[in-house]
Amino acid sequence: MSDTAKTLPEIRQTDGIPIHLYAGNLEEGAQQQAEWCARLPHAFHHIAIMPDAHQGYAMPVGGVMAMKGAVMPNAVGVDIGCGMVAAQTSVDAWAVRKDLEKAAREILHRIPVGFDWHEKPQQGEVLDRVLKAKGKEKNRLKERLPVVMEHEDEIAYQLGTLGGGNHFIELQRDEENRLWVMLHSGSRNIGLQIATHYHNVAKDYCAAQKSPLPKDYAYLPLELPEAQQYLEEMQWAMDFAMQNRLRMLERVFETLREVFSRPVEKTLEVRTHHNYAAWETHFGERVLVHRKGAVRALAGELVTIPGSMGTLSYIGRGKGYADSFASCSHGAGRIMSRKQALREISEKEFKRQVKDIIVVTPKLNRILDEAPAAYKNIEDVMKLQEPMVVPEFRLSPLAVVKG
């Protein structure tokens, strides 16, 4: 364990519960957000801030908060179920290197990115749960999943689409030159709609209770039927997000087989969510753990920890570290806001930073805020979370598809 990791966490006392900080340092805005979370009446034991943490919306991205008796939609975030899937392939990366750009361009052609959806509705088990319901069953679903059912006409077009922002599909190689696929995406527009709806419900509740907290920190006591609705719709969005990633992964493997003209088999798969809430037991209590831009890392559990598109990514093995609520970082974490990055990073500078990595995107000027310089050093992040996770695979980027 490094000397840096041995000194952590830094424990900061607040007017509420303590903040346990693993970020080394934390920008002022993220610190203020963590302090507001610590003052929540249902917040439990301490707030854990991961090494990749930065200012987000309400709770910092990279924050972990357990609650007893309540749920806070903004502590899950607007892209419910956002996460990663990574797959090791049976292919030697060097053997197909001349075809990597063709493969990346074909992936971009086959998978909708950015704001694009499929032209035709897709099929899938998570869709069948709601779209095949009839009569009384459909009426019950409208009570249990009101937001999902309100948007039933569009969700089938979103399944198997990447989105934009920090979402990506990346072809990588490990230290034995085995080709990997890593994919980052979420629940698309339906997750945003669920999050927005229940945050508004929570704001109305807290306003009626004359809560002294800012509106961004509105919560729902679990005895409210709306809280149970949120948890059920959140779970549906998580399932949708996972099936969304797996559908795209299928399409990527199909594309690789065609472009490489050889068998491409999956030899290992790792799946992680990083925007969700789940029931777990910590410090002797059953609590609702909110992870926003953080990953569950139980002892022995494999997790994905991507760097930027110009640096290594990691597959780690969790240690079940109690103080982080058995969590670790979900990636490198930003050091520049998107606006700052767009101001300071030109297309020329972007290309200099990514060097010989293949980057395929509809418009390069739309992803300048995703340049490597906009992110923390992934090696520093990994050192800071040595108590939480141990590296299992180190993955170098070869080709990146972005929206």
DRENKOLDO-913394 format. One record per atom (N, C-alpha, C): x, y, z; residue in one letter. Coordinates in steps of 0.05 Angstrom, whole numbers, plus 5000, padded with zeros to 4 digits. Atoms other than C-alpha are relative to their C-alpha. Layout:
N
XYZA;...
//
This chain:
403
501749765000M;500050005000M;501850255000M;498449755001S;502750694982S;499750175025S;500249824977D;504251215035D;497650184999D;502449835003T;498751655006T;497549855009T;502450164993A;493551105013A;499949955030A;500050064972K;495750955084K;498950235017K;500949774984T;494051665107T;497050054997T;502849945005L;486951635080L;498249805015L;501349765009P;481351755093P;500850255017P;500049754985E;481852485112E;497250035011E;502749984988I;476052565160I;499450295006I;500849724996R;472553235157R;497450015016R;502449984984Q;467553405211Q;498250224989Q;502049815010T;461153765192T;497950055022T;502349964982D;454754005225D;498349755001D;501450255000G;452053315207G;501949775005G;498150224997I;455652655199I;502650074987I;497449935011P;463052645181P;500149934970P;499350065028I;465852635110I;502649865000I;497550155003H;471152105095H;500950044972H;499149915026L;475252375038L;502449834991L;497950155013Y;479451944992Y;501150144975Y;499449865025A;480352464938A;502750145001A;497549854998G;486952744963G;499550305005G;501149734996N;483953434952N;497350014986N;502749995010L;476953644935L;499350294994L;500749735007E;474654264897E;497850115019E;501849884981E;470554754938E;497149934995E;502750055006G;464054634902G;499249715008G;500550284992A;464453874913A;500049975030A;500050014971Q;466253984986Q;497450115011Q;502649894990Q;460054424996Q;497749804995Q;502150205005Q;455753894963Q;500149775019Q;499750214981A;458553355008A;499050085028A;500949904974E;457153795069E;497050015002E;503050005000W;449853885049W;499049715003W;500850284997C;449253125041C;500349915029C;499550084973A;452253035110A;497950115020A;502149884983R;446653475139R;497349884996R;502650125005L;441053055111L;499149845025L;500850134975P;436752795168P;500149705000P;499950295002H;436952075143H;502749894992H;497350095007A;444352055124A;501249835023A;499150204980F;447851475159F;503149985002F;497250064992H;454751415193H;502050204989H;498349805012H;458951815143H;499650014970H;500049975029I;459452065072I;502849924990I;497450095011A;464951715031A;500450134973A;499449865025I;468152114975I;502349864986I;498150165015M;471851704923M;502350174988M;497749855011P;478651894892P;499550164974P;500649865025D;475452104826D;498050225003D;502349824995A;470452574859A;500450284988A;500049735009H;468653244829H;497150115002H;502649884997Q;462853734831Q;498149904979Q;502150095018G;456453474801G;497550165004G;502549874995Y;449153624813Y;499049895027Y;500750084972A;447353594888A;502349845012A;497850164989M;451653014912M;502349994980M;497750005019P;458753024883P;500049744984P;499450245015V;460152534827V;502449865014V;497950144984G;464352004863G;499250005030G;500950004973G;460052054926G;498549745007G;501550234990V;457351474968V;498750085026V;501549934976M;451851595019M;498049795006M;502050184991A;447851105059A;497850165015A;502249864986M;440951315084M;498349795014M;501950174985K;436251015136K;497350134999K;502749915000G;428951115122G;499350204979G;500649815021A;429351555060A;501749944975A;498550025025V;431651584988V;500250284988V;499649745012M;434552194952M;500549974970M;499650035029P;433552194876P;502550134989P;497649875011N;439152694864N;502649875009N;497650154992A;444052244901A;500549764983A;499750215020V;442851724847V;500850134973V;499349855025G;443052234790G;498049964978G;502050005021V;439552344725V;500449784980V;499650235017D;442651774686D;500049755016D;500350234982I;439951214729I;501149754986I;498950255010G;443750564720G;502350034981G;497749965016C;449350874681C;502349825010C;497950184992G;455250404681G;501649894977G;498050115018M;460149964645M;499549714995M;499650285004V;460949294612V;502649984985V;497450045013A;467849044592A;500249704994A;499850275009A;469348404554A;502749944988A;497550105012Q;475848044541Q;499349824977Q;500650175024T;475947724472T;502249794996T;498250215007S;479447124443S;502150084980S;498449905023V;483147564392V;502650135010V;497549864995D;490447784393D;499850284987D;500549735009A;490148544387A;501950084977A;498149935021W;496448604344W;499249864973W;500750145025A;493748094294A;497850144984A;502249865013V;487848554278V;500450304999V;499649714997R;491049234287R;499450164974R;500549865025K;490549414213K;497050044994K;502949985004D;482949314216D;498550155022D;501349884978L;481649694280L;498450254993L;501449765008E;479750354247E;497449934985E;502450095015K;475050004199K;497949895019K;501950114980A;471849634258A;498750225015A;501149774985A;470950284297A;498050154984A;501849855018R;467750634238R;497449844995R;502450175005E;463050044226E;498349995026E;501549984975I;461050054300I;498450265001I;501449745000L;459350794294L;497749994980L;502250025020H;455150634232H;497749835010H;502150194992R;451250074267R;498750075026R;501149934974I;450150374336I;499450305002I;500749714998P;446351034344P;501550135024P;498649864979V;450351544384V;498950285003V;501149734995G;449052234413G;497150005006G;502949984996F;441752424409F;498449814982F;501350175019D;440251904356D;498949755013D;501250254991W;435651304368W;499849824976W;500550185022H;433950704326H;497550104984H;502249935017E;429250814267E;497649825004E;502150204995K;425250184286K;500149925029K;500050094972P;423049944355P;501549745003P;498450234994Q;427549424387Q;498449815018Q;501250214983Q;425848784424Q;501849955024Q;498450064977G;428148594494G;498349935024G;501650094976E;425948274560E;499150245017E;500749774984V;426148934597V;497750164988V;502249875014L;421549234545L;497449845002L;502450184999D;416848634545D;498550035026D;501349984974R;415448744619R;497850225000R;501949785000V;411749394603V;498450024973V;501349955026L;410149394528L;498049784993L;501850225006K;406648714527K;497749985019K;502150004980A;402148864586A;497450094987A;502749935010K;394648894571K;498050025023K;502349994982G;388249074607G;500850085029G;499549944972K;388649054683K;503050005007K;497250014995E;395948874683E;501350274992E;498949755009K;397449504643K;499250235019K;501049804981N;393249924691N;501749995026N;498450034976R;397249644750R;502850124995R;497449905007L;403749814714L;500050315000L;500249715000K;401350534705K;500150115028K;499849924972E;400750574781E;502849965011E;497350074989R;407450244796R;502250144985R;497949885017L;411550524738L;498850234983L;501449805015P;407951164719P;501750154979P;498349855019V;413951514685V;500749824977V;499350195021V;416050894646V;497749974981V;502450045017M;408950794621M;499350254984M;500549755014E;408251524603E;501850024975E;498149985022H;414251444556H;500349734985H;499850275012E;412650744530E;500350014970E;499849985029D;412250994458D;502950054991D;497349945009E;419651194458E;502149815009E;497850164988I;423450694501I;501049784982I;499150215017A;423650154449A;502050094979A;498149885020Y;427450624402Y;502750065012Y;497549924987Q;432750774455Q;501749765007Q;498550234992L;434850064472L;502349944979L;497750055018G;441849934443G;501150254987G;498949755010T;443950654435T;502050115020T;497849934983L;450250974463L;499650265016L;500149744988G;448651704478G;502550164995G;497749835004G;453752254484G;501550055026G;498549934975G;457852614538G;502449825003G;497750174994N;462752144571N;499549704993N;500650285008H;459451514541H;501849934976H;498150085021F;463951114495F;499949704996F;499350275006I;465650454462I;502950004993I;497149995003E;473050294466E;501149724995E;498550245005L;477449754436L;502750035014L;497749974984Q;483249614482Q;501749744999Q;498450244997R;488949124494R;501149985028R;498850044974D;491448814558D;503049954997D;497150035000E;498648674577E;500949754986E;499350245016E;498348004541E;499050034971E;500949935027N;495748354478N;497449884992N;502750095005R;488848064485R;498250244995R;501849795007L;483548504452L;497650015020L;502349964982W;478148794499W;498150204987W;502149805006V;471649174488V;499050115027V;501249874976M;469549684541M;497950204991M;502349855008L;462950034537L;498750155024L;501149834978H;460050604579H;497450134990H;502549865007S;452750814574S;498049965022S;502050014978G;446350884615G;497249954990G;502850065004S;438850894614S;498750194980S;501049825021R;438251434560R;497950205011R;501949794991N;432451924564N;498149915022N;502050094980I;427951484607I;501150035028I;498849964974G;432851514665G;499850295009G;500349714994L;432852274661L;497250075008L;502849944995Q;425252294660Q;499249905028Q;500650114973I;424751844722I;501250185022I;498649844980A;429952244760A;498750275004A;501249734999T;426752914743T;497349995014T;502750024988H;419752694762H;500149975030H;500050064972Y;421552414830Y;501550215016Y;498749784986H;426252984847H;497950225005H;502149804996N;420353454836N;498049925021N;501750104979V;415953014880V;501350055027V;498549974975A;421353034934A;500250305008A;499949714994K;421953794928K;497350095012K;502649934989D;414453864940D;499749905028D;500250104972Y;414853415001Y;501650165019Y;498249864981C;420753775032C;499150295004C;501049734997A;417654455018A;497650005020A;502350024981A;411254235054A;500949965029A;498950054973Q;415554005113Q;501850235009Q;498349774993K;419254675112K;502949925006K;497350104997S;425954325104S;501950244997S;498149785003P;431854805115P;502149954978P;498050085020L;435954435061L;499450134973L;500549905027P;436854714991P;498349804984P;501950175015K;431854434940K;501449764986K;498650225013D;437254014906D;500349765018D;499550224981Y;437653584969Y;497349895010Y;502750104992A;430253394971A;500149695000A;500150294996Y;428852684994Y;497249915005Y;502750124996L;422952205002L;500249805022L;500150214980P;421651825067P;498949744988P;500750255013L;420851095050L;497149915005L;502850074995E;413851055081E;498150124979E;501749885021L;411251495024L;499849814976L;500350175024P;408351104965P;501750094977P;498449895022E;412151564918E;502949915002E;497350114996A;418751324949A;500249724989A;500050285010Q;416950604934Q;499750004969Q;500149985029Q;414950804863Q;502750074988Q;497349925010Y;421651144854Y;501949764999Y;498250234998L;425450524877L;499349804978L;500850205021E;421450084829E;500750104972E;499349895026E;422350554770E;503050024997E;497150005001M;429650634787M;501149734993M;499150275006Q;430549884786Q;499549934971Q;500650055029W;427049844718W;502150144983W;498049855015A;431750384692A;502749875001A;497550144998M;437750004718M;500049764982M;500250245017D;435449374683D;500150084970D;499949905028F;434249774619F;502850084992F;497349915005A;441150084624A;501949764995A;498350245003M;444449404632M;499449864973M;500750135025Q;440549104574Q;500950174976Q;499149815021N;442249724533N;503049954994N;497250055004R;449649594544R;500549724987R;499650275010L;449148844531L;499149984971L;500850005028R;445348974466R;502150124982R;497849885015M;450849434442M;502449824999M;497750185000L;456148944463L;499749774980L;500750215021E;452748404421E;500650114972E;499649885026R;452848874362R;502950044994R;497249965004V;460149034372V;501449744993V;498850265006F;462048294373F;499349914972F;500850075027E;458048174310E;501750154980E;498549835018T;461648754277T;502949914998T;497250095000L;468548504298L;500349744985L;499850255015R;467247814271R;499950054970R;500349945028E;465148104204E;502550144989E;497749855010V;470848604198V;502649845001V;497550154997F;476348134223F;499949744984F;500350255015S;473547544184S;501249765015S;499050224983R;475047074242R;498149985024R;501650024976P;471646804304P;501050205021P;499349824977V;471447314362V;498249915023V;501550114977E;469246984427E;500450175024E;499849864974K;467947294495K;501249815020K;498750184980T;472646994547T;499750095029T;500649894973L;470947444606L;498350254997L;501749765001E;465547964620E;499750115027E;500349864974V;465148484675V;497950214997V;502249815001R;458848884689R;499950175026R;500349834976T;458149484736T;498050224995T;501649764999H;452950014752H;501650215017H;498849804982H;455250684781H;498150245006H;502049794991N;448851114789N;497549855009N;502350154990Y;443950754834Y;499950005030Y;500250054971A;441450594904A;499349715005A;500550284995A;441349904935A;500049955030A;500150084972W;439649575001W;502449825006W;497650154991E;445949325037E;500350035030E;499449984972T;448449205107T;502850115005T;497549874994H;453949665133H;500050095029H;499849924972F;456349795204F;497749905017F;502050134985G;451149315230G;497150094994G;502649905006E;445249675198E;499349944970E;500950035027R;441049535136R;499350284990R;500249735009V;441450175096V;499750014969V;500349965029L;439950445026L;502550164991L;497549875009V;446750594995V;499750134973V;500149855025H;446751134942H;502850034989H;497449975014R;452551094894R;499650184975R;500249825023K;453251684846K;502850034988K;497350015011G;459251574801G;501949855018G;498450184984A;461751024847A;499149724995A;500450285007V;462150274839V;500049825025V;499850194979R;460549714887R;502449824995R;497550165002A;467049334901A;500149805023A;499950214979L;465448734945L;502549844998L;497650165000A;471148274965A;499949794977A;499850195022G;473147884902G;498450084975G;501749925023E;468248264856E;501750164980E;498649865021L;471048494789L;498450254993L;501249745006V;469749224771V;501550134977V;498849855022T;471149684712T;500750285010T;499149744992I;475150324724I;501450134976I;498849885024P;476250704659P;501650255006P;498649754999G;481451244651G;498850194979G;500949845023S;480951774596S;500649854975S;499550145025M;481251594523M;502950004992M;497250005006G;488651734524G;501749855020G;498450134979T;490651324585T;499049725005T;500850274993L;490150634615L;497250005013L;502350064984S;483650354641S;500649745015S;499450234983Y;483249814694Y;497549835004Y;501950194988I;479349194712I;501149945027I;499050044973G;479949164787G;498549785014G;501450204983R;478148654841R;499550135027R;500749874976G;474448934900G;501149875025G;499050104974K;476748864972K;497850005022K;502149984980G;470048995006G;500650185023G;499049814980Y;473049585043Y;497750135015Y;502349914984A;468349765100A;499650304999A;500349714997D;469850515105D;498950134975D;501149895025S;467950635031S;497349884994S;502550145004F;461550235040F;500449804977F;499350205020A;464949694997A;499750124972A;500249865026S;465650194939S;502850084991S;497649885010C;471050474894C;499250204978C;500649805021S;471651004839S;498849864975S;501150105026H;467950924773H;501750084976H;498249915022G;473651224732G;502150195010G;497949814993A;478751774731A;498950255013A;501249764989G;474052354746G;501150254987G;499349765015R;474153044715R;501650195018R;498849774986I;478853614734I;499350264986I;501049775014M;475954094682M;497049974996M;502850015008S;468754274674S;499849984970S;500350035029R;465954154605R;500450274986R;499749735012K;465654904591K;502950084999K;497149934999Q;472855004613Q;501549854979Q;498650165020A;475254434570A;499550094972A;500649915027L;471654694509L;501350274994L;498649745004R;474755384520R;503049964995R;497150024999E;481855124530E;501249794982E;498950215016I;482554514486I;499150024971I;500649995028S;482954594411S;500049724987S;499950265014E;482154044359E;502949914997E;497250075003K;489654074347K;501149895026K;499050094974E;491054004422E;498849735007E;501350264995F;485953434427F;501549784986F;498650205015K;489553054372K;502749945011K;497350044988R;496253164405R;499849835025R;500350164976Q;493652874470Q;499349714995Q;500750285005V;490552244440V;502149864984V;497750125015K;496752134396K;499049814978K;500750195022D;495951504354D;497549835006D;502550144994I;489451274386I;497950084979I;502049955020I;483951204334I;497550115014I;502449884989V;478051664351V;498050034978V;502149995020V;471651584312V;497550125012V;502349854989T;465952074323T;498750164977T;501349845022P;460752444280P;501350274997P;498849735001K;463853124298K;502150035022K;497949994980L;470553194332L;499650245019L;500249774982N;468953894359N;497949975022N;502050054979R;463153594400R;501249855023R;498950174978I;467853164442I;502650115011I;497549894989L;473553644458L;500150015030L;500150004971D;471153664530D;500549725012D;499250274991E;472852914533E;502949954997E;497250035004A;480153034520A;501449895025A;498750114976P;485052674567P;500750215021P;499349804981A;487153334598A;497750095018A;502449934984A;480053434624A;499649825024A;500450204979Y;480852834670Y;502449985018Y;497950054981K;484852654731K;501949774989K;498150225007N;490952194725N;499049745013N;501250244990I;488151494731I;501949855019I;498150144983E;494651244763E;499850125029E;500449884974D;493651744820D;497549905013D;502650104989V;486451514829V;500449725010V;499750284991M;488550784833M;501749995025M;498450004975K;493850944886K;498350085024K;501749904978L;488751324928L;498049795009L;502150194992Q;483950734928Q;501249715003Q;498850264994E;488950174943E;498549845022E;501550154980P;484849995006P;497549874989P;502750085010M;478649894962M;500149794978M;500050175024V;480949524899V;502849954992V;497350075010V;486949174869V;499849964969V;500150045030P;488549204793P;500249714992P;500050275011E;487048564756E;501050004971E;499149975027F;487948784684F;500650304995F;499449735009R;491249414655R;499550014970R;500949995027L;488149614589L;500850264986L;499149765015S;491150084537S;498050054977S;502049935021P;486450454489P;501349974972P;499250035028L;486950284414L;498250164982L;502049855016A;480550574384A;497650075017A;502249904984V;474850984413V;497750094982V;502449905014V;467751094388V;498550185019V;501349804983K;464351724416K;497650124985K;502349875011G;457652064405G;500550304995G;
//
